[in-house]
Amino acid sequence: MELNAESEFTSRERANRPRKHSDSLPRRKKTEGIDPALRQLCQVPIPRQTLLELFEHRAPYGAINAWRFGWRDAPDWALEIVKRKLCARITELERAAVALKPRKKPHGWRGKQNLSEWRARQAEEREKKRASELLALEQSGGKSD
C-alpha cells in the first residue's frame, strides 16, 4: 500500500482551515440560557438597544446573545440584574392583580336559575299590582253608586 503525501497533507489542511459560514452553524449549548427570563421581561423579538439598556451597557451585544441562548454562562452580575428586574415585574403584577375588583352583577341577573326565579317574582308582583288596582277600581266604583 502506497501513501500519497499530497493527499494526506491536503486533507489535514482542509480539516484545519476556518469554515466559510461558521456563524450560521448551530453552536453547542452549555446551559439553558437566560432567554426564558428575558422573554418575561421584554416582548419578542427583543431589540438590540433594549438588551444593551437592560444590562446597563456593561456588556457587548454578542456576549449578551451568548448568555441568552446558553452558549456561554452569564456572569453573576448579569444574573443579579435579571433577577432584580423579574422581582420588580412580579411585584408590579401582584399589585395589578390586587387592584382588580370583581364586577358587580346587575340586579336579578345571577345565572339562568336565578333569572327564572327573578322573572317569577316579577310576574307575581305584576299580578299583585293588577289585583290591587282592580280592587281599588271596584271599591271606588262601588262607592260612587
Residue frames as a rotation matrix with the C-alpha (Angstrom) as fourth column:
MET 1
0.581 0.814 0.000 0.00
0.814 -0.581 0.000 0.00
0.000 0.000 -1.000 0.00
GLU 2
-0.508 -0.782 0.362 1.45
0.806 -0.579 -0.119 3.29
0.303 0.232 0.924 -1.07
LEU 3
0.228 0.556 -0.799 0.66
0.779 -0.597 -0.193 6.55
-0.584 -0.579 -0.569 0.76
ASN 4
0.056 -0.132 0.990 0.27
0.771 -0.624 -0.127 9.71
0.634 0.771 0.067 -1.14
ALA 5
-0.545 -0.391 -0.741 1.73
0.812 -0.466 -0.352 12.56
-0.208 -0.794 0.572 0.92
GLU 6
-0.958 0.179 0.225 -0.03
-0.074 -0.909 0.410 15.27
0.278 0.376 0.884 -1.01
SER 7
-0.121 0.985 -0.121 -3.48
0.042 0.127 0.991 13.86
0.992 0.115 -0.057 -0.40
GLU 8
0.102 0.104 -0.989 -2.78
0.947 0.294 0.129 13.44
0.304 -0.950 -0.069 3.33
PHE 9
-0.803 -0.481 -0.352 -1.46
0.563 -0.805 -0.186 16.97
-0.195 -0.348 0.917 3.57
THR 10
-0.795 0.536 0.284 -4.41
-0.216 -0.688 0.693 18.46
0.567 0.490 0.663 1.77
SER 11
0.095 0.880 -0.465 -6.93
0.411 0.391 0.824 16.56
0.907 -0.270 -0.324 3.88
ARG 12
-0.129 -0.207 -0.970 -5.33
0.989 -0.101 -0.109 17.85
-0.075 -0.973 0.218 7.12
GLU 13
-0.965 -0.258 -0.051 -5.16
0.249 -0.958 0.142 21.33
-0.085 0.125 0.989 5.72
ARG 14
-0.493 0.857 0.149 -8.79
-0.057 -0.203 0.978 21.14
0.868 0.474 0.149 4.70
ALA 15
0.194 0.573 -0.796 -9.81
0.757 0.429 0.493 19.97
0.624 -0.698 -0.350 8.17
ASN 16
-0.237 -0.402 -0.884 -7.92
0.923 -0.377 -0.075 22.77
-0.303 -0.834 0.461 9.96
ARG 17
-0.866 -0.120 0.486 -8.89
0.331 -0.865 0.376 25.69
0.376 0.487 0.789 7.78
PRO 18
-0.762 0.619 -0.191 -11.64
-0.153 -0.458 -0.876 28.06
-0.630 -0.638 0.444 9.01
ARG 19
-0.328 0.750 0.575 -15.12
0.868 0.479 -0.131 27.39
-0.374 0.456 -0.808 7.79
LYS 20
-0.783 0.051 0.621 -16.75
0.385 -0.744 0.546 29.85
0.489 0.667 0.562 5.43
HIS 21
-0.055 0.878 0.476 -20.05
-0.327 -0.466 0.822 30.04
0.943 -0.110 0.313 7.31
SER 22
-0.714 -0.307 -0.629 -19.11
0.415 0.539 -0.733 29.35
0.564 -0.784 -0.258 10.91
ASP 23
-0.901 0.398 0.169 -21.64
-0.409 -0.656 -0.634 31.88
-0.141 -0.641 0.755 12.24
SER 24
-0.122 0.930 -0.346 -24.55
-0.926 0.018 0.376 30.12
0.356 0.367 0.859 10.58
LEU 25
-0.330 -0.030 -0.944 -23.79
0.037 0.998 -0.044 26.74
0.943 -0.049 -0.328 12.10
PRO 26
0.744 0.648 0.163 -25.59
-0.153 -0.072 0.986 25.84
0.651 -0.758 0.045 15.34
ARG 27
-0.302 -0.857 0.418 -23.50
-0.658 -0.130 -0.742 26.18
0.690 -0.499 -0.524 18.46
ARG 28
-0.241 0.153 -0.958 -23.34
0.534 0.846 0.000 23.71
0.810 -0.511 -0.286 21.30
LYS 29
0.444 0.492 0.749 -25.24
-0.349 -0.675 0.650 24.92
0.825 -0.550 -0.127 24.35
LYS 30
-0.721 -0.680 -0.129 -23.56
-0.059 0.246 -0.967 24.97
0.690 -0.690 -0.218 27.75
THR 31
-0.857 0.494 -0.145 -26.68
0.171 0.006 -0.985 25.92
-0.486 -0.870 -0.090 29.73
GLU 32
-0.030 0.943 0.331 -30.35
0.951 0.129 -0.282 26.60
-0.309 0.306 -0.901 29.16
GLY 33
-0.665 -0.283 0.691 -29.60
0.536 -0.826 0.177 30.32
0.521 0.488 0.701 28.95
ILE 34
-0.744 0.365 -0.559 -31.44
0.321 -0.539 -0.779 33.34
-0.586 -0.759 0.284 30.27
ASP 35
-0.922 0.380 0.072 -33.77
-0.073 -0.355 0.932 33.66
0.379 0.854 0.355 27.28
PRO 36
-0.189 0.923 -0.335 -36.90
0.756 0.355 0.550 32.41
0.627 -0.149 -0.765 29.12
ALA 37
-0.084 0.103 -0.991 -36.39
0.858 -0.499 -0.125 35.08
-0.507 -0.860 -0.047 31.80
LEU 38
-0.866 -0.291 -0.407 -35.76
0.068 -0.874 0.481 37.79
-0.495 0.389 0.777 29.19
ARG 39
-0.731 0.663 0.163 -38.94
0.312 0.112 0.943 36.77
0.607 0.740 -0.289 27.34
GLN 40
0.090 0.763 -0.640 -40.89
0.985 0.029 0.173 37.51
0.150 -0.645 -0.749 30.53
LEU 41
-0.208 -0.262 -0.943 -39.33
0.552 -0.827 0.108 40.95
-0.807 -0.498 0.316 30.77
CYS 42
-0.513 -0.083 -0.855 -39.49
-0.531 -0.752 0.391 42.04
-0.675 0.654 0.341 27.11
GLN 43
0.651 0.753 0.093 -41.61
-0.314 0.379 -0.871 41.30
-0.691 0.538 0.483 24.10
VAL 44
-0.287 -0.706 0.647 -40.07
0.366 0.544 0.755 39.08
-0.885 0.454 0.102 21.44
PRO 45
0.341 -0.940 -0.027 -38.20
0.758 0.291 -0.583 39.98
0.556 0.178 0.812 19.24
ILE 46
0.680 -0.191 -0.708 -36.06
0.521 -0.552 0.651 41.86
-0.515 -0.812 -0.276 21.74
PRO 47
0.888 -0.350 0.298 -34.26
0.047 -0.576 -0.816 44.77
0.457 0.739 -0.495 20.04
ARG 48
0.089 -0.973 -0.215 -30.51
0.710 0.213 -0.671 45.14
0.699 -0.093 0.709 20.45
GLN 49
-0.426 -0.252 0.869 -30.84
-0.215 -0.905 -0.368 48.51
0.879 -0.344 0.331 22.20
THR 50
0.574 0.718 0.394 -33.30
-0.609 0.054 0.791 47.09
0.546 -0.694 0.468 24.74
LEU 51
0.778 -0.349 -0.522 -30.89
0.492 0.856 0.162 44.28
0.390 -0.382 0.837 25.65
LEU 52
-0.266 -0.938 0.224 -27.99
0.564 -0.340 -0.753 46.69
0.782 -0.074 0.619 26.00
GLU 53
-0.231 0.263 0.937 -30.06
-0.563 -0.821 0.092 49.01
0.793 -0.507 0.337 28.22
LEU 54
0.811 0.561 -0.165 -31.28
-0.232 0.568 0.790 46.07
0.537 -0.602 0.591 30.29
PHE 55
0.573 -0.689 -0.443 -27.69
0.805 0.574 0.149 45.15
0.152 -0.442 0.884 31.11
GLU 56
0.835 -0.116 -0.537 -26.79
0.169 -0.876 0.452 48.83
-0.523 -0.469 -0.712 31.61
HIS 57
0.853 -0.492 -0.176 -24.32
-0.341 -0.268 -0.901 48.81
0.396 0.828 -0.397 28.66
ARG 58
0.389 -0.725 0.569 -21.92
-0.754 0.105 0.649 46.71
-0.530 -0.681 -0.505 30.74
ALA 59
-0.247 -0.446 0.861 -21.52
0.154 0.859 0.489 44.02
-0.957 0.253 -0.143 28.06
PRO 60
-0.761 -0.041 -0.648 -21.44
-0.601 -0.331 0.727 43.90
-0.245 0.943 0.227 24.25
TYR 61
0.202 0.952 -0.229 -24.41
-0.964 0.152 -0.220 42.59
-0.175 0.265 0.948 22.32
GLY 62
0.051 -0.256 -0.965 -22.58
-0.557 0.795 -0.241 39.42
0.829 0.550 -0.102 21.21
ALA 63
-0.912 -0.405 -0.065 -21.85
-0.149 0.474 -0.868 38.43
0.382 -0.782 -0.493 24.81
ILE 64
-0.485 0.815 0.316 -25.47
-0.722 -0.170 -0.670 39.10
-0.493 -0.554 0.671 25.84
ASN 65
0.342 0.603 -0.721 -26.68
-0.905 0.418 -0.079 36.90
0.254 0.679 0.689 22.98
ALA 66
-0.378 -0.562 -0.736 -24.28
-0.294 0.826 -0.480 34.15
0.878 0.035 -0.478 24.03
TRP 67
-0.960 0.098 0.262 -25.70
-0.245 0.158 -0.957 34.29
-0.135 -0.982 -0.128 27.60
ARG 68
-0.213 0.971 -0.108 -29.21
-0.917 -0.237 -0.321 34.49
-0.337 0.031 0.941 26.30
PHE 69
0.520 0.451 -0.725 -29.05
-0.763 0.627 -0.157 31.32
0.384 0.636 0.670 24.22
GLY 70
0.872 -0.108 0.477 -26.80
-0.281 0.686 0.671 29.34
-0.400 -0.719 0.568 26.58
TRP 71
0.738 -0.667 -0.100 -23.62
0.162 0.320 -0.934 29.35
0.655 0.673 0.344 24.51
ARG 72
-0.521 -0.852 0.059 -21.76
0.149 -0.159 -0.976 30.87
0.840 -0.500 0.210 27.46
ASP 73
-0.015 0.463 -0.886 -22.56
0.986 0.154 0.064 31.14
0.167 -0.873 -0.459 31.15
ALA 74
0.480 0.252 0.840 -23.85
0.178 -0.966 0.188 34.55
0.859 0.059 -0.509 32.21
PRO 75
-0.668 -0.744 -0.002 -21.78
0.188 -0.166 -0.968 36.31
0.720 -0.647 0.251 34.89
ASP 76
-0.449 0.473 -0.758 -23.22
0.894 0.230 -0.385 36.75
-0.008 -0.850 -0.526 38.37
TRP 77
-0.751 0.154 -0.642 -23.78
0.057 -0.954 -0.295 40.48
-0.658 -0.258 0.707 37.98
ALA 78
-0.795 0.486 -0.363 -25.88
-0.501 -0.190 0.844 39.89
0.341 0.853 0.394 34.84
LEU 79
-0.465 0.631 -0.621 -27.95
0.527 0.761 0.379 37.25
0.711 -0.151 -0.687 36.62
GLU 80
-0.586 0.210 -0.783 -28.49
0.706 -0.343 -0.620 39.67
-0.399 -0.916 0.052 39.53
ILE 81
-0.862 0.275 -0.425 -29.76
-0.401 -0.883 0.242 42.34
-0.309 0.379 0.872 37.13
VAL 82
-0.601 0.660 -0.451 -32.21
-0.244 0.386 0.890 39.91
0.761 0.645 -0.071 35.54
LYS 83
-0.457 0.415 -0.787 -33.37
0.804 0.571 -0.166 38.68
0.381 -0.708 -0.595 38.97
ARG 84
-0.767 0.126 -0.629 -33.91
0.306 -0.789 -0.533 42.25
-0.563 -0.601 0.567 40.18
LYS 85
-0.791 0.467 -0.395 -35.94
-0.609 -0.550 0.571 43.12
0.049 0.693 0.719 37.07
LEU 86
-0.510 0.612 -0.605 -38.02
0.134 0.751 0.647 39.93
0.850 0.249 -0.464 37.39
CYS 87
-0.548 0.288 -0.785 -38.77
0.836 0.150 -0.528 40.60
-0.035 -0.946 -0.323 41.06
ALA 88
-0.820 0.248 -0.516 -39.83
-0.156 -0.964 -0.215 44.15
-0.551 -0.096 0.829 40.21
ARG 89
-0.682 0.574 -0.453 -42.09
-0.535 0.030 0.844 42.80
0.498 0.818 0.287 37.46
ILE 90
-0.524 0.478 -0.705 -43.60
0.569 0.812 0.129 40.22
0.634 -0.333 -0.698 39.84
THR 91
-0.639 0.284 -0.715 -44.46
0.599 -0.399 -0.694 42.85
-0.482 -0.872 0.085 42.45
GLU 92
-0.819 0.336 -0.466 -45.92
-0.506 -0.805 0.309 45.07
-0.271 0.489 0.829 39.73
LEU 93
-0.579 0.608 -0.544 -48.14
-0.228 0.519 0.823 42.22
0.783 0.601 -0.162 38.51
GLU 94
-0.547 0.369 -0.752 -49.21
0.791 0.521 -0.320 41.33
0.274 -0.770 -0.577 42.05
ARG 95
-0.769 0.260 -0.584 -50.22
0.114 -0.844 -0.525 44.95
-0.629 -0.470 0.619 42.71
ALA 96
-0.716 0.512 -0.475 -52.23
-0.677 -0.342 0.652 44.95
0.171 0.788 0.592 39.49
ALA 97
-0.543 0.518 -0.661 -53.94
0.240 0.850 0.470 41.67
0.805 0.096 -0.585 40.47
VAL 98
-0.629 0.298 -0.718 -54.87
0.747 -0.023 -0.664 43.06
-0.214 -0.954 -0.209 43.91
ALA 99
-0.824 0.271 -0.498 -56.26
-0.260 -0.961 -0.094 46.21
-0.504 0.052 0.862 42.32
LEU 100
-0.730 0.595 -0.336 -58.70
-0.238 0.239 0.941 44.19
0.640 0.767 -0.033 40.22
LYS 101
-0.679 0.609 0.410 -62.14
-0.466 0.073 -0.882 44.05
-0.567 -0.790 0.234 41.78
PRO 102
-0.722 0.468 0.509 -64.91
0.633 0.744 0.215 41.72
-0.278 0.477 -0.834 40.72
ARG 103
-0.861 0.463 0.210 -67.57
-0.198 -0.686 0.700 43.31
0.468 0.562 0.682 38.58
LYS 104
-0.650 0.720 0.242 -70.91
-0.307 0.043 -0.951 43.86
-0.695 -0.692 0.193 40.26
LYS 105
-0.835 0.420 0.354 -73.62
0.547 0.569 0.614 41.85
0.057 0.707 -0.705 38.62
PRO 106
-0.690 0.644 0.331 -76.81
-0.453 -0.741 0.496 43.66
0.564 0.192 0.803 37.62
HIS 107
-0.539 0.564 0.626 -79.82
-0.692 0.128 -0.711 43.23
-0.481 -0.816 0.322 39.88
GLY 108
0.464 0.850 0.249 -81.61
-0.607 0.509 -0.610 39.99
-0.645 0.132 0.753 39.19
TRP 109
0.775 -0.225 -0.591 -79.02
-0.458 0.445 -0.770 38.53
0.436 0.867 0.242 36.84
ARG 110
-0.003 -0.786 0.619 -77.00
-0.940 0.213 0.266 35.83
-0.341 -0.581 -0.739 38.53
GLY 111
-0.918 -0.342 0.198 -77.32
-0.248 0.889 0.385 32.91
-0.308 0.305 -0.901 36.23
LYS 112
-0.703 0.641 -0.306 -80.07
-0.202 0.233 0.951 31.02
0.682 0.731 -0.035 34.47
GLN 113
-0.330 0.586 -0.740 -81.74
0.815 0.572 0.090 29.64
0.476 -0.573 -0.667 37.57
ASN 114
-0.536 0.087 -0.839 -81.73
0.594 -0.667 -0.449 32.98
-0.599 -0.740 0.306 39.37
LEU 115
-0.948 0.211 -0.237 -83.04
-0.315 -0.713 0.627 34.66
-0.037 0.669 0.742 36.24
SER 116
-0.473 0.822 -0.317 -86.04
0.195 0.449 0.872 32.35
0.859 0.351 -0.373 36.10
GLU 117
-0.244 0.346 -0.906 -86.66
0.970 0.104 -0.222 32.93
0.017 -0.933 -0.361 39.82
TRP 118
-0.795 -0.106 -0.598 -86.41
0.198 -0.976 -0.090 36.68
-0.574 -0.190 0.797 39.31
ARG 119
-0.850 0.512 -0.121 -88.86
-0.292 -0.267 0.919 36.53
0.438 0.816 0.376 36.39
ALA 120
-0.282 0.764 -0.580 -91.32
0.666 0.591 0.455 34.51
0.690 -0.258 -0.676 38.51
ARG 121
-0.380 0.091 -0.921 -91.10
0.818 -0.431 -0.380 37.12
-0.431 -0.898 0.090 41.31
GLN 122
-0.943 0.021 -0.333 -91.61
-0.155 -0.912 0.380 39.93
-0.295 0.410 0.863 38.79
ALA 123
-0.628 0.757 -0.180 -94.70
0.024 0.249 0.968 38.15
0.778 0.603 -0.175 37.41
GLU 124
-0.180 0.551 -0.815 -96.09
0.944 0.331 0.015 37.70
0.278 -0.767 -0.579 40.96
GLU 125
-0.631 -0.115 -0.767 -95.51
0.463 -0.849 -0.254 41.38
-0.623 -0.515 0.589 41.73
ARG 126
-0.939 0.319 -0.126 -97.30
-0.291 -0.547 0.784 42.39
0.181 0.774 0.607 38.50
GLU 127
-0.375 0.835 -0.403 -100.22
0.424 0.541 0.726 40.14
0.824 0.101 -0.557 39.36
LYS 128
-0.258 0.237 -0.937 -100.44
0.950 -0.113 -0.290 41.58
-0.175 -0.965 -0.196 42.89
LYS 129
-0.857 -0.114 -0.503 -100.29
0.076 -0.992 0.096 45.11
-0.510 0.044 0.859 41.49
ARG 130
-0.782 0.614 -0.108 -103.08
-0.198 -0.081 0.977 44.36
0.591 0.785 0.185 38.96
ALA 131
-0.227 0.720 -0.656 -105.18
0.765 0.548 0.337 42.70
0.602 -0.426 -0.675 41.64
SER 132
-0.418 0.032 -0.908 -104.75
0.755 -0.544 -0.367 45.70
-0.506 -0.838 0.203 43.96
GLU 133
-0.957 0.083 -0.277 -105.60
-0.215 -0.845 0.490 48.11
-0.193 0.529 0.827 41.11
LEU 134
-0.557 0.797 -0.232 -108.74
0.098 0.340 0.935 46.09
0.825 0.499 -0.267 40.24
LEU 135
-0.186 0.450 -0.874 -109.73
0.964 0.256 -0.073 46.01
0.191 -0.856 -0.481 43.90
ALA 136
-0.703 -0.133 -0.699 -109.18
0.360 -0.914 -0.187 49.76
-0.614 -0.383 0.691 44.14
LEU 137
-0.909 0.400 -0.117 -111.30
-0.303 -0.442 0.844 50.31
0.285 0.803 0.523 40.99
GLU 138
-0.323 0.821 -0.470 -114.07
0.494 0.570 0.656 48.08
0.807 -0.021 -0.590 42.32
GLN 139
-0.256 0.184 -0.949 -114.03
0.943 -0.168 -0.287 49.87
-0.212 -0.969 -0.130 45.67
SER 140
-0.831 -0.057 -0.553 -114.02
0.016 -0.997 0.078 53.32
-0.556 0.056 0.829 44.08
GLY 141
-0.811 0.564 -0.156 -116.68
-0.202 -0.019 0.979 52.24
0.549 0.825 0.130 41.59
GLY 142
-0.262 0.714 -0.649 -118.89
0.765 0.564 0.311 50.76
0.588 -0.415 -0.695 44.32
LYS 143
-0.505 0.024 -0.863 -118.67
0.701 -0.573 -0.426 53.93
-0.504 -0.820 0.272 46.44
SER 144
-0.939 0.121 -0.323 -119.83
-0.260 -0.863 0.433 56.17
-0.226 0.490 0.842 43.62
ASP 145
-0.655 0.738 -0.164 -123.01
0.287 0.444 0.849 54.06
0.699 0.509 -0.502 43.12
